[in-house]
Amino acid sequence: MGLRMTSQTLKIESRSLCTTPSERCDQPVTVKVGCLHINPATTRGRRVFLLQMLVLCFVPHAALVAQNCEIITQLSSTLDSSLYLDSEINEALLVGSAVMSLQNERQVVNNNSYFTQDPSAISTLERVFSSTDGHLDAISHLIENHSIMSL
């Protein structure tokens, strides 16, 4: 039968060459890693080195996240400004169309006298008047909501 080894039969000789890294040298050897001086033979030195290697891996990711947050903030501000300018332009266009409608009404009134009994002239006047009234109602709605700039 063969010899069977158990944990009780396994012995370590006292003159074994196997040693731990902290037992190998009598004087500590410091190594400069980045801005730190560490002794890789000590437990603390190995922990600091491991922590530094882990942290350094995440620095570029953290920088990208911070950069993306800054870009999103700038884009949000730009979008708010664009929406504000869009509303101002739409209000200005609304006022411009009301002025054009008033000028068109003046032209039609000038061309068709009040004293004309022609039904087509009267229907033309009523159509132009209702168009102008629609534009003025839109402007008065903006004024009631205080969303139009002061003229």
C-alpha positions as CSV (number, residue, x, y, z in Angstrom):
1,M,0.0,0.0,0.0
2,G,1.0,3.5,-0.7
3,L,1.9,6.1,1.8
4,R,-1.1,8.4,2.4
5,M,-0.4,12.1,3.4
6,T,-2.6,13.8,5.8
7,S,-2.5,17.2,7.4
8,Q,-1.0,15.6,10.5
9,T,1.9,14.1,8.6
10,L,2.8,17.3,6.7
11,K,5.6,19.2,8.4
12,I,7.5,22.3,7.5
13,E,11.2,22.4,8.1
14,S,12.6,25.3,10.1
15,R,15.4,25.9,7.5
16,S,12.9,26.2,4.6
17,L,13.8,28.8,1.9
18,C,10.1,29.8,1.6
19,T,9.6,33.2,3.3
20,T,7.1,36.0,3.1
21,P,8.1,39.2,1.3
22,S,8.3,41.1,4.6
23,E,10.9,38.6,5.9
24,R,13.2,38.8,2.9
25,C,14.9,42.0,3.5
26,D,16.0,43.6,6.8
27,Q,15.9,47.2,5.6
28,P,12.7,48.6,4.0
29,V,13.0,49.5,0.4
30,T,10.7,52.3,-0.6
31,V,9.5,52.7,-4.1
32,K,8.1,55.9,-5.6
33,V,4.8,55.2,-7.2
34,G,3.3,58.5,-8.5
35,C,3.4,61.0,-5.6
36,L,3.7,58.3,-2.9
37,H,6.7,56.5,-1.5
38,I,5.7,53.0,-0.5
39,N,7.4,49.9,0.7
40,P,5.9,47.0,-1.4
41,A,7.2,44.5,1.1
42,T,4.8,45.7,3.9
43,T,1.1,45.0,4.1
44,R,0.4,48.7,4.2
45,G,2.5,49.4,1.2
46,R,0.8,46.7,-0.8
47,R,-2.7,48.0,0.2
48,V,-1.7,51.6,-0.7
49,F,-0.4,50.4,-4.1
50,L,-3.6,48.3,-4.7
51,L,-5.8,51.2,-3.8
52,Q,-3.8,53.6,-6.0
53,M,-4.1,51.2,-9.0
54,L,-7.9,50.9,-8.4
55,V,-8.5,54.6,-8.1
56,L,-6.3,55.4,-11.1
57,C,-8.5,53.2,-13.3
58,F,-11.6,55.2,-12.4
59,V,-10.2,58.7,-12.8
60,P,-10.8,58.9,-16.6
61,H,-14.4,57.6,-16.1
62,A,-15.1,60.2,-13.4
63,A,-13.7,62.9,-15.7
64,L,-15.9,61.8,-18.6
65,V,-19.0,61.8,-16.3
66,A,-18.1,65.3,-15.1
67,Q,-17.5,66.5,-18.6
68,N,-20.9,65.1,-19.8
69,C,-22.7,66.7,-16.9
70,E,-21.2,70.1,-17.8
71,I,-22.1,69.6,-21.5
72,I,-25.7,68.7,-20.6
73,T,-26.0,71.8,-18.4
74,Q,-24.8,74.0,-21.2
75,L,-27.1,72.4,-23.7
76,S,-30.1,72.8,-21.3
77,S,-29.3,76.5,-21.0
78,T,-29.0,76.8,-24.7
79,L,-32.3,75.1,-25.2
80,D,-34.0,77.4,-22.7
81,S,-32.6,80.4,-24.5
82,S,-33.7,79.1,-27.8
83,L,-37.2,78.4,-26.6
84,Y,-37.4,81.9,-25.2
85,L,-36.2,83.5,-28.4
86,D,-38.7,81.3,-30.4
87,S,-41.6,82.6,-28.3
88,E,-40.4,86.2,-28.7
89,I,-40.1,85.8,-32.5
90,N,-43.6,84.2,-32.7
91,E,-45.1,87.1,-30.7
92,A,-43.3,89.6,-33.0
93,L,-44.7,87.8,-36.1
94,L,-48.2,87.8,-34.6
95,V,-48.0,91.6,-34.0
96,G,-46.6,92.0,-37.6
97,S,-49.5,90.0,-39.1
98,A,-52.0,92.1,-37.1
99,V,-50.4,95.3,-38.5
100,M,-50.5,93.8,-42.0
101,S,-54.2,93.0,-41.5
102,L,-54.9,96.6,-40.4
103,Q,-53.1,97.9,-43.4
104,N,-55.1,95.5,-45.7
105,E,-58.3,96.7,-44.0
106,R,-57.5,100.3,-44.6
107,Q,-56.8,99.6,-48.2
108,V,-60.1,97.7,-48.7
109,V,-62.0,100.5,-46.9
110,N,-60.3,103.1,-49.1
111,N,-61.1,101.1,-52.3
112,N,-64.7,100.4,-51.3
113,S,-66.7,103.3,-50.0
114,Y,-69.0,103.0,-47.0
115,F,-71.8,104.4,-49.2
116,T,-71.6,101.5,-51.7
117,Q,-74.7,99.3,-51.6
118,D,-72.9,96.5,-53.6
119,P,-73.4,93.2,-51.7
120,S,-69.9,91.9,-52.8
121,A,-68.2,95.0,-51.5
122,I,-70.0,94.7,-48.2
123,S,-69.1,91.0,-47.9
124,T,-65.5,91.8,-48.7
125,L,-65.5,94.5,-46.0
126,E,-67.0,92.0,-43.5
127,R,-64.4,89.3,-44.4
128,V,-61.5,91.8,-44.0
129,F,-62.9,93.1,-40.7
130,S,-63.3,89.6,-39.2
131,S,-59.7,88.8,-40.2
132,T,-58.4,91.9,-38.5
133,D,-60.6,91.1,-35.4
134,G,-59.0,87.6,-35.3
135,H,-55.5,89.0,-35.3
136,L,-56.4,91.6,-32.6
137,D,-58.0,89.0,-30.4
138,A,-54.8,86.9,-30.6
139,I,-52.8,89.9,-29.5
140,S,-55.2,90.8,-26.7
141,H,-55.0,87.2,-25.5
142,L,-51.2,87.5,-25.3
143,I,-51.5,90.8,-23.4
144,E,-53.9,89.2,-20.9
145,N,-51.4,86.4,-20.2
146,H,-48.6,89.0,-19.8
147,S,-46.5,87.0,-22.2
148,I,-46.0,89.8,-24.8
149,M,-43.1,92.1,-24.5
150,S,-44.0,95.8,-23.7
151,L,-44.3,97.8,-26.8
